[in-house]
């Protein structure tokens, strides 16, 4: 019985001694003032705390567009708190702004484009207009930022809408990519333009296929514009034939705006657009490897269609 009592006293004394030693050890540590970590990177905060013999622990991350990614948003204990060395400071860091992908808006009416932007948690920015041979009037031609770009929620997306075909006296560059060099040359002859052609013999496309063009489609052209296309040089069994298409205006009346379009398997492209007097003849070279249909407009009225 006495032995048990003695053992209990010894254990109690040992526990007290250990606790007293630990308290003494803790209280013997120096005190430090917790620095302000807000806005600092994790690496910078760790360096600063380490110099004060303090620890760092990230306890969470939040979206915050006002702070860079990995920057400290909040801390515990707060800046200015007096603590013993060895204390761990807990922080919450920024994940930056919450990102979304911009939708593809090309070819959409403005109303539909704006609705799609709202669904993507984005907003409509500036809206401009440009003439276009590719898109009908009122449809989206281009956007900034581009489609599938990673942006923050609420970002403004600017649009350029099609103003439709250009008026008389304005020549736009058609889209010739994946069409033939013959089509480019036929258009250039009708528009009074000069075209330089470069050949890429390594291209896998059939010979004469347009790979790149400059200027870009729908660019406004001056009479002395430098037009350059790069075409495939690979041999092909099918080559389009160039022929001359003729149209004559009726006699009498005043000058008329004549516009001639070719629709074939490559799409629709403009062959001629100009002002001509009564009885005038319009002759344009036409190249189409897959047939096609020519449409003649006089003063914006479709007056005739012919098959090639």
C-alpha positions as a Markdown table, in Angstrom:
| # | Residue | x | y | z |
|---|---|---|---|---|
| 1 | Unk | 0.0 | 0.0 | 0.0 |
| 2 | Unk | 2.8 | 2.4 | 0.9 |
| 3 | Unk | 4.6 | 1.4 | -2.3 |
| 4 | Unk | 1.6 | 2.3 | -4.4 |
| 5 | Unk | 1.2 | 5.6 | -2.7 |
| 6 | Unk | 4.9 | 6.3 | -3.1 |
| 7 | Unk | 4.7 | 5.5 | -6.8 |
| 8 | Unk | 1.7 | 7.9 | -7.3 |
| 9 | Unk | 3.6 | 10.7 | -5.6 |
| 10 | Unk | 6.7 | 10.1 | -7.8 |
| 11 | Unk | 4.5 | 10.1 | -11.0 |
| 12 | Unk | 2.8 | 13.3 | -10.0 |
| 13 | Unk | 6.1 | 14.9 | -9.3 |
| 14 | Unk | 7.5 | 13.8 | -12.6 |
| 15 | Unk | 4.5 | 15.2 | -14.5 |
| 16 | Unk | 4.8 | 18.5 | -12.7 |
| 17 | Unk | 8.5 | 18.6 | -13.4 |
| 18 | Unk | 8.0 | 18.0 | -17.2 |
| 19 | Unk | 5.2 | 20.6 | -17.3 |
| 20 | Unk | 7.4 | 23.1 | -15.5 |
| 21 | Unk | 10.3 | 22.4 | -17.8 |
| 22 | Unk | 8.2 | 22.9 | -20.9 |
| 23 | Unk | 6.6 | 26.1 | -19.6 |
| 24 | Unk | 10.0 | 27.4 | -18.8 |
| 25 | Unk | 11.3 | 26.4 | -22.2 |
| 26 | Unk | 8.4 | 28.2 | -23.9 |
| 27 | Unk | 8.6 | 31.3 | -21.8 |
| 28 | Unk | 12.3 | 31.5 | -22.3 |
| 29 | Unk | 11.7 | 32.0 | -26.1 |
| 30 | Unk | 11.9 | 35.6 | -27.3 |
| 31 | Unk | 8.8 | 37.4 | -28.4 |
| 32 | Unk | 8.3 | 38.8 | -32.0 |
| 33 | Unk | 5.8 | 41.1 | -33.6 |
| 34 | Unk | 3.9 | 39.5 | -36.4 |
| 35 | Unk | 4.6 | 41.4 | -39.6 |
| 36 | Unk | 1.9 | 42.5 | -42.1 |
| 37 | Unk | 1.9 | 39.8 | -44.8 |
| 38 | Unk | -1.0 | 41.1 | -46.9 |
| 39 | Unk | -0.2 | 41.4 | -50.6 |
| 40 | Unk | 3.1 | 39.5 | -50.2 |
| 41 | Unk | 3.8 | 36.3 | -52.1 |
| 42 | Unk | 3.9 | 33.0 | -50.2 |
| 43 | Unk | 7.7 | 32.8 | -50.9 |
| 44 | Unk | 8.3 | 36.3 | -49.6 |
| 45 | Unk | 6.1 | 35.8 | -46.5 |
| 46 | Unk | 7.9 | 32.6 | -45.7 |
| 47 | Unk | 11.3 | 34.3 | -45.9 |
| 48 | Unk | 10.1 | 37.1 | -43.7 |
| 49 | Unk | 8.6 | 34.8 | -41.0 |
| 50 | Unk | 11.6 | 32.5 | -41.1 |
| 51 | Unk | 13.9 | 35.4 | -40.2 |
| 52 | Unk | 11.8 | 35.9 | -37.1 |
| 53 | Unk | 11.7 | 32.2 | -36.2 |
| 54 | Unk | 8.0 | 32.1 | -37.0 |
| 55 | Unk | 6.2 | 29.4 | -39.1 |
| 56 | Unk | 3.8 | 29.7 | -42.0 |
| 57 | Unk | 0.8 | 27.6 | -42.9 |
| 58 | Unk | -1.6 | 28.2 | -45.9 |
| 59 | Unk | -5.1 | 27.4 | -44.7 |
| 60 | Unk | -7.1 | 28.3 | -47.8 |
| 61 | Unk | -7.3 | 30.1 | -51.2 |
| 62 | Unk | -10.0 | 32.4 | -52.7 |
| 63 | Unk | -10.7 | 34.1 | -56.0 |
| 64 | Unk | -9.8 | 37.8 | -55.8 |
| 65 | Unk | -9.2 | 39.8 | -59.0 |
| 66 | Unk | -7.6 | 42.6 | -57.0 |
| 67 | Unk | -4.7 | 40.5 | -55.8 |
| 68 | Unk | -2.1 | 38.6 | -57.8 |
| 69 | Unk | -2.2 | 34.8 | -57.7 |
| 70 | Unk | -0.5 | 33.4 | -54.5 |
| 71 | Unk | -0.6 | 36.8 | -52.8 |
| 72 | Unk | -1.6 | 36.8 | -49.1 |
| 73 | Unk | -5.2 | 38.0 | -48.6 |
| 74 | Unk | -5.6 | 37.5 | -44.8 |
| 75 | Unk | -3.6 | 36.3 | -41.9 |
| 76 | Unk | -4.0 | 35.0 | -38.3 |
| 77 | Unk | -2.6 | 36.2 | -35.9 |
| 78 | Unk | -3.1 | 39.8 | -37.3 |
| 79 | Unk | -0.2 | 42.0 | -38.1 |
| 80 | Unk | 1.2 | 43.7 | -34.9 |
| 81 | Unk | 0.3 | 40.8 | -32.6 |
| 82 | Unk | 3.1 | 39.9 | -30.1 |
| 83 | Unk | 3.9 | 36.2 | -30.1 |
| 84 | Unk | 6.6 | 33.8 | -29.0 |
| 85 | Unk | 9.1 | 32.4 | -31.5 |
| 86 | Unk | 7.9 | 29.2 | -33.0 |
| 87 | Unk | 4.4 | 30.5 | -33.5 |
| 88 | Unk | 2.7 | 29.5 | -36.8 |
| 89 | Unk | 1.0 | 32.2 | -38.8 |
| 90 | Unk | -1.9 | 31.0 | -40.9 |
| 91 | Unk | -2.7 | 32.7 | -44.2 |
| 92 | Unk | -5.4 | 32.6 | -47.0 |
| 93 | Unk | -4.0 | 33.4 | -50.4 |
| 94 | Unk | -5.4 | 34.7 | -53.7 |
| 95 | Unk | -6.2 | 32.5 | -56.7 |
| 96 | Unk | -6.5 | 35.7 | -58.9 |
| 97 | Unk | -9.7 | 36.6 | -60.8 |
| 98 | Unk | -12.1 | 33.8 | -61.6 |
| 99 | Unk | -11.4 | 33.0 | -65.3 |
| 100 | Unk | -13.9 | 32.0 | -68.0 |
| 101 | Unk | -13.4 | 31.3 | -71.7 |
| 102 | Unk | -14.7 | 33.8 | -74.3 |
| 103 | Unk | -17.3 | 32.2 | -76.6 |
| 104 | Unk | -17.0 | 32.2 | -80.4 |
| 105 | Unk | -19.3 | 35.0 | -81.7 |
| 106 | Unk | -18.4 | 35.2 | -85.4 |
| 107 | Unk | -21.5 | 35.0 | -87.6 |
| 108 | Unk | -24.0 | 35.8 | -84.9 |
| 109 | Unk | -26.4 | 38.7 | -84.8 |
| 110 | Unk | -25.6 | 41.3 | -82.2 |
| 111 | Unk | -28.5 | 40.3 | -79.9 |
| 112 | Unk | -27.5 | 36.7 | -79.9 |
| 113 | Unk | -23.9 | 37.6 | -79.3 |
| 114 | Unk | -24.8 | 39.8 | -76.3 |
| 115 | Unk | -27.0 | 37.0 | -74.8 |
| 116 | Unk | -24.1 | 34.5 | -75.2 |
| 117 | Unk | -21.7 | 36.9 | -73.5 |
| 118 | Unk | -24.1 | 37.3 | -70.5 |
| 119 | Unk | -24.4 | 33.5 | -70.2 |
| 120 | Unk | -20.6 | 33.4 | -70.1 |
| 121 | Unk | -20.6 | 36.1 | -67.3 |
| 122 | Unk | -19.0 | 38.6 | -69.7 |
| 123 | Unk | -20.2 | 42.0 | -70.9 |
| 124 | Unk | -20.5 | 43.7 | -74.3 |
| 125 | Unk | -17.9 | 46.3 | -74.9 |
| 126 | Unk | -17.5 | 48.7 | -77.9 |
| 127 | Unk | -19.4 | 47.8 | -81.1 |
| 128 | Unk | -17.9 | 48.9 | -84.5 |
| 129 | Unk | -18.9 | 48.2 | -88.1 |
| 130 | Unk | -16.9 | 47.4 | -91.2 |
| 131 | Unk | -17.9 | 46.4 | -94.8 |
| 132 | Unk | -17.6 | 42.7 | -95.6 |
| 133 | Unk | -18.0 | 40.3 | -98.4 |
| 134 | Unk | -17.9 | 37.3 | -96.0 |
| 135 | Unk | -20.7 | 38.2 | -93.6 |
| 136 | Unk | -24.2 | 39.6 | -94.1 |
| 137 | Unk | -25.0 | 43.0 | -92.7 |
| 138 | Unk | -25.4 | 43.0 | -88.9 |
| 139 | Unk | -23.5 | 39.8 | -88.2 |
| 140 | Unk | -20.3 | 39.6 | -86.0 |
| 141 | Unk | -17.1 | 39.8 | -88.1 |
| 142 | Unk | -14.6 | 39.8 | -85.3 |
| 143 | Unk | -14.2 | 40.1 | -81.5 |
| 144 | Unk | -11.6 | 41.2 | -79.0 |
| 145 | Unk | -10.6 | 39.2 | -76.9 |
| 146 | Unk | -10.6 | 36.4 | -79.4 |
| 147 | Unk | -12.7 | 33.3 | -78.9 |
| 148 | Unk | -11.6 | 30.7 | -76.4 |
| 149 | Unk | -9.3 | 33.2 | -74.6 |
| 150 | Unk | -9.1 | 32.9 | -70.8 |
| 151 | Unk | -10.4 | 36.1 | -69.2 |
| 152 | Unk | -11.8 | 37.2 | -65.9 |
| 153 | Unk | -15.5 | 37.3 | -65.3 |
| 154 | Unk | -17.1 | 40.6 | -66.3 |
| 155 | Unk | -14.5 | 41.3 | -69.0 |
| 156 | Unk | -15.7 | 43.6 | -71.8 |
| 157 | Unk | -15.7 | 42.0 | -75.2 |
| 158 | Unk | -15.6 | 44.4 | -78.2 |
| 159 | Unk | -17.3 | 43.4 | -81.5 |
| 160 | Unk | -17.0 | 44.5 | -85.1 |
| 161 | Unk | -20.2 | 43.9 | -87.1 |
| 162 | Unk | -20.6 | 43.5 | -90.8 |
| 163 | Unk | -21.9 | 46.6 | -92.7 |
| 164 | Unk | -22.6 | 44.4 | -95.7 |
| 165 | Unk | -21.0 | 44.8 | -99.2 |
| 166 | Unk | -19.1 | 48.0 | -99.8 |
| 167 | Unk | -20.5 | 50.9 | -101.8 |
| 168 | Unk | -19.3 | 51.8 | -105.3 |
| 169 | Unk | -15.7 | 52.9 | -105.3 |
| 170 | Unk | -14.7 | 50.7 | -102.3 |
| 171 | Unk | -12.9 | 47.4 | -103.2 |
| 172 | Unk | -12.5 | 44.7 | -100.5 |
| 173 | Unk | -10.2 | 41.7 | -100.6 |
| 174 | Unk | -12.2 | 38.5 | -101.1 |
| 175 | Unk | -11.4 | 35.3 | -99.1 |
| 176 | Unk | -9.4 | 33.1 | -101.5 |
| 177 | Unk | -7.9 | 30.6 | -99.1 |
| 178 | Unk | -8.4 | 27.0 | -100.3 |
| 179 | Unk | -9.6 | 28.4 | -103.6 |
| 180 | Unk | -7.5 | 28.4 | -106.8 |
| 181 | Unk | -4.9 | 30.8 | -108.2 |
| 182 | Unk | -7.1 | 31.0 | -111.3 |
| 183 | Unk | -9.9 | 32.4 | -109.2 |
| 184 | Unk | -7.6 | 35.0 | -107.8 |
| 185 | Unk | -6.3 | 36.0 | -111.2 |
| 186 | Unk | -9.8 | 36.2 | -112.7 |
| 187 | Unk | -11.0 | 38.5 | -109.8 |
| 188 | Unk | -7.8 | 40.6 | -110.1 |
| 189 | Unk | -8.3 | 41.1 | -113.8 |
| 190 | Unk | -11.9 | 42.3 | -113.3 |
| 191 | Unk | -10.9 | 44.6 | -110.4 |
| 192 | Unk | -7.9 | 46.0 | -112.2 |
| 193 | Unk | -5.5 | 44.7 | -109.6 |
| 194 | Unk | -2.1 | 43.0 | -109.9 |
| 195 | Unk | -1.4 | 39.7 | -108.0 |
| 196 | Unk | 2.0 | 38.2 | -107.2 |
| 197 | Unk | 1.9 | 34.4 | -106.7 |
| 198 | Unk | 4.4 | 32.4 | -104.7 |
| 199 | Unk | 4.6 | 28.6 | -104.8 |
| 200 | Unk | 5.0 | 26.2 | -101.9 |
| 201 | Unk | 6.1 | 22.9 | -103.4 |
| 202 | Unk | 6.0 | 21.2 | -100.0 |
| 203 | Unk | 2.3 | 21.7 | -99.6 |
| 204 | Unk | 0.1 | 18.6 | -99.5 |
| 205 | Unk | -2.8 | 20.4 | -101.3 |
| 206 | Unk | -3.4 | 20.1 | -105.1 |
| 207 | Unk | -1.5 | 22.5 | -107.4 |
| 208 | Unk | -2.9 | 26.0 | -107.5 |
| 209 | Unk | -4.6 | 25.9 | -104.2 |
| 210 | Unk | -4.3 | 29.2 | -102.3 |
| 211 | Unk | -2.7 | 28.6 | -98.9 |
| 212 | Unk | -2.3 | 32.2 | -97.7 |
| 213 | Unk | -3.1 | 35.7 | -98.9 |
| 214 | Unk | -2.2 | 39.3 | -98.2 |
| 215 | Unk | -4.1 | 41.5 | -97.5 |
| 216 | Unk | -6.5 | 39.5 | -95.3 |
| 217 | Unk | -10.2 | 38.9 | -96.4 |
| 218 | Unk | -12.4 | 42.1 | -96.3 |
| 219 | Unk | -9.4 | 44.4 | -96.1 |
| 220 | Unk | -10.1 | 47.7 | -98.1 |
| 221 | Unk | -7.8 | 47.9 | -101.2 |
| 222 | Unk | -6.4 | 50.9 | -102.9 |
| 223 | Unk | -5.8 | 50.8 | -106.7 |
| 224 | Unk | -2.1 | 50.2 | -106.2 |
| 225 | Unk | -2.5 | 47.6 | -103.4 |
| 226 | Unk | 0.2 | 44.9 | -103.3 |
| 227 | Unk | -1.6 | 41.6 | -103.4 |
| 228 | Unk | 0.3 | 38.4 | -102.6 |
| 229 | Unk | -0.9 | 34.8 | -102.5 |
| 230 | Unk | 1.0 | 31.6 | -101.7 |
| 231 | Unk | -0.2 | 28.6 | -103.6 |
| 232 | Unk | 0.5 | 24.9 | -103.5 |
| 233 | Unk | 2.9 | 23.6 | -106.2 |
| 234 | Unk | 1.8 | 19.9 | -106.0 |
| 235 | Unk | 0.7 | 18.5 | -109.3 |
| 236 | Unk | -3.0 | 17.9 | -109.8 |
| 237 | Unk | -5.1 | 16.2 | -112.4 |
| 238 | Unk | -7.8 | 18.8 | -112.2 |
| 239 | Unk | -7.2 | 22.3 | -113.3 |
| 240 | Unk | -9.8 | 25.0 | -113.7 |
| 241 | Unk | -10.3 | 26.6 | -117.1 |
| 242 | Unk | -10.3 | 30.4 | -117.4 |
| 243 | Unk | -13.0 | 31.9 | -119.7 |
| 244 | Unk | -14.4 | 35.3 | -120.4 |
| 245 | Unk | -17.8 | 36.2 | -119.1 |
| 246 | Unk | -19.7 | 39.0 | -120.9 |
| 247 | Unk | -22.6 | 41.1 | -120.0 |
| 248 | Unk | -24.0 | 44.2 | -121.8 |
| 249 | Unk | -26.3 | 46.9 | -120.3 |
| 250 | Unk | -29.4 | 48.0 | -122.1 |
| 251 | Unk | -29.4 | 51.3 | -124.0 |
| 252 | Unk | -30.8 | 54.4 | -122.6 |
| 253 | Unk | -31.1 | 55.8 | -119.1 |
| 254 | Unk | -28.2 | 56.8 | -116.9 |
| 255 | Unk | -25.1 | 55.1 | -115.5 |
| 256 | Unk | -25.8 | 51.9 | -113.6 |
| 257 | Unk | -24.0 | 50.1 | -110.7 |
| 258 | Unk | -23.1 | 46.7 | -112.0 |
| 259 | Unk | -22.1 | 43.9 | -109.7 |
| 260 | Unk | -21.3 | 40.3 | -110.9 |
| 261 | Unk | -21.0 | 37.4 | -108.5 |
| 262 | Unk | -19.9 | 33.8 | -109.0 |
| 263 | Unk | -21.3 | 31.0 | -106.8 |
| 264 | Unk | -19.6 | 27.7 | -107.1 |
| 265 | Unk | -18.4 | 24.9 | -104.8 |
| 266 | Unk | -15.9 | 27.3 | -103.2 |
| 267 | Unk | -18.6 | 29.7 | -102.1 |
| 268 | Unk | -19.7 | 33.0 | -103.5 |
| 269 | Unk | -17.2 | 35.7 | -104.7 |
| 270 | Unk | -17.4 | 39.0 | -106.5 |
| 271 | Unk | -16.1 | 39.2 | -110.0 |
| 272 | Unk | -16.9 | 42.8 | -110.8 |
| 273 | Unk | -18.3 | 45.9 | -109.1 |
| 274 | Unk | -18.4 | 49.1 | -110.9 |
| 275 | Unk | -20.4 | 52.0 | -112.5 |
| 276 | Unk | -21.1 | 51.6 | -116.3 |
| 277 | Unk | -23.0 | 53.7 | -118.8 |
| 278 | Unk | -26.0 | 52.7 | -121.0 |
| 279 | Unk | -25.1 | 50.0 | -123.5 |
| 280 | Unk | -21.7 | 49.3 | -122.0 |
| 281 | Unk | -20.1 | 45.9 | -122.2 |
| 282 | Unk | -18.6 | 44.3 | -119.1 |
| 283 | Unk | -16.1 | 41.5 | -119.7 |
| 284 | Unk | -14.4 | 39.6 | -116.8 |
| 285 | Unk | -12.3 | 36.4 | -116.8 |
| 286 | Unk | -13.9 | 33.6 | -114.8 |
| 287 | Unk | -12.2 | 30.5 | -113.4 |
| 288 | Unk | -14.2 | 27.7 | -111.8 |
| 289 | Unk | -13.1 | 24.1 | -111.7 |
| 290 | Unk | -16.5 | 22.9 | -110.6 |
| 291 | Unk | -18.9 | 24.8 | -112.8 |
| 292 | Unk | -20.9 | 27.5 | -111.0 |
| 293 | Unk | -23.6 | 30.1 | -111.5 |
| 294 | Unk | -23.1 | 33.8 | -112.3 |
| 295 | Unk | -25.4 | 36.4 | -110.8 |
| 296 | Unk | -25.7 | 39.9 | -112.3 |
| 297 | Unk | -27.0 | 42.8 | -110.2 |
| 298 | Unk | -27.9 | 46.2 | -111.7 |
| 299 | Unk | -28.4 | 48.9 | -109.1 |
| 300 | Unk | -28.7 | 46.2 | -106.4 |
| 301 | Unk | -31.4 | 44.3 | -108.3 |
| 302 | Unk | -30.8 | 40.7 | -109.5 |
| 303 | Unk | -31.5 | 40.9 | -113.3 |
| 304 | Unk | -30.0 | 37.7 | -114.6 |
| 305 | Unk | -28.4 | 34.4 | -113.6 |
| 306 | Unk | -26.3 | 32.1 | -115.9 |
| 307 | Unk | -24.8 | 28.7 | -115.5 |
| 308 | Unk | -21.1 | 28.3 | -116.5 |
